[in-house]
Amino acid sequence: MDWARMLACFMVIVVHSTEPFYLGGDGSLILTGTDAFWTAFFDTVVRACVPVFVVISSYLQFPLHYSTGEFFRRRAVRILIPFALWSVIYALVWGEPADNFKNLLLNFNYSAGHLWYVYMLLGVYLLMPLLSSWAEKVEKKELQFYLGVCFFTTLIPLIRDWVAGGEPTVIYGPSGLPRQALFPLWGEASWNGYGVFYYFSGFIGYLLLGLYFRKFVGDLSWKRSLAVAVPCYLVGFAVSFGGFWRRVLATAGGCFPVEGLVEKAVWWETTWCNDTVGVALMTVAWILVLRKITASGKGYRRVVLPVSKASYGMYLCHLLILVPLSAGIRDWLGTGLQSRLGFWTAPAEILLSAVCAFVCVAVVSVCLQRIPKVGKYIMG
């Protein structure tokens, strides 16, 4: 699990290193077809990063090993206090502090959009005590049934897109921010968002997946693990990559640059969403492979273990280092048709940004976490 945490943290940084290649301008901007291809490739390769984190949390903590009160107390120290601290830092550093602090009463700072993850994680934690007694007693076939229902819900975003017939209708809320109007399915309507599969969608499936691996998937050989992982990953990659690529080409009509408001990028990302079938299949593949990595030598003790322990703090703070570093690398290597390396500029910038940021963030986070008495409150 330490190897999985470290890799998932690096994968998150790769995801955010690709964002400058399709987010920009009025919200969405892809300068060239080459940028579109490499964005689709790299972001798809690592898109299972957040589900992997959730599966790890489930695998290690679900069902609960101690009382509900003790569970929430430990989670508060580990999750809430560092989250509150870094939310304040982002509010001071990016945007208008007064507006940022006012908005923090209702949601995360949109400039630090990665903090959505913490809200989701807290929701999963709230469910764990409620389901813990059932999780202790559940039998394999019963759990497989519920996993099957959750897996079906990963098809729903694609079904919505298919029946809607193309780019979604966009509505605007009181804040002026665009929001996709979803095609209603199976009990949903304009006055009711709680359809039959509402309670099985989202990240609950990954909570159950971690439980399933822990209770019912034994120590598989590399051959058996890869026999399942490879086809799962290839199919998942094809769905996620192909969906993004098809939507970008449909928008561009063969002509780049292509740009629009942020909802355009949201539509491009349909098959990248964590609750879609491609990402779910790639998550299964990653977990099957990561379970086989058990190396525990000097490299593990000196590098992997401390980085794993600091991974939550790394997630919280990494944008503060990645954003300026990525901007500097893009200024150096250039963008679009004026880039220094042509076809290879985008992959070079993405990988260089991700690797350099990961190393810097890891060093800073491990050092901060080791500060006596207060380190755990800063980095978790």
Number of C-alpha atoms within 10 A of each C-alpha: 19 19 19 22 24 24 21 25 25 22 22 21 26 26 20 20 27 25 15 18 24 22 18 17 12 10 15 21 23 24 18 19 20 20 24 22 16 19 25 24 19 20 24 24 20 22 26 28 25 20 26 25 24 22 29 23 20 24 21 14 17 23 19 18 11 10 10 15 10 12 16 16 13 12 15 16 16 18 22 17 17 22 24 13 14 18 20 16 14 22 23 14 12 14 13 10 16 10 11 22 18 12 14 15 8 8 13 20 23 16 14 17 10 17 19 13 14 17 14 14 15 16 13 19 19 13 12 21 20 12 13 17 13 11 19 13 9 15 13 12 9 10 17 15 11 15 20 12 15 25 20 15 22 24 15 17 17 17 14 16 17 12 11 14 9 12 16 18 13 14 11 11 9 6 6 8 11 16 15 15 12 17 17 15 16 10 12 16 13 9 6 9 13 13 13 12 17 14 11 17 19 19 20 19 24 30 23 22 27 24 25 21 18 15 15 11 11 8 12 13 10 14 9 11 18 16 13 14 21 18 14 20 22 16 16 26 24 12 21 27 23 17 20 25 20 12 20 25 16 13 16 16 10 11 11 18 14 20 21 16 15 18 19 22 21 18 19 22 19 18 30 24 18 20 24 24 25 29 30 26 23 29 27 25 23 22 22 23 17 18 16 13 13 11 11 12 9 9 10 16 12 11 14 21 18 20 26 23 19 28 25 22 28 26 22 24 23 22 22 16 16 23 15 13 18 23 14 14 15 19 11 12 16 17 19 19 13 10 16 13 15 14 16 13 21 26 19 15 23 26 16 17 26 24 16 15 25 23 13 15 25 25 16 17 27 21 14 18 20 15 13 8 8 12 17 20 21 22 30 24
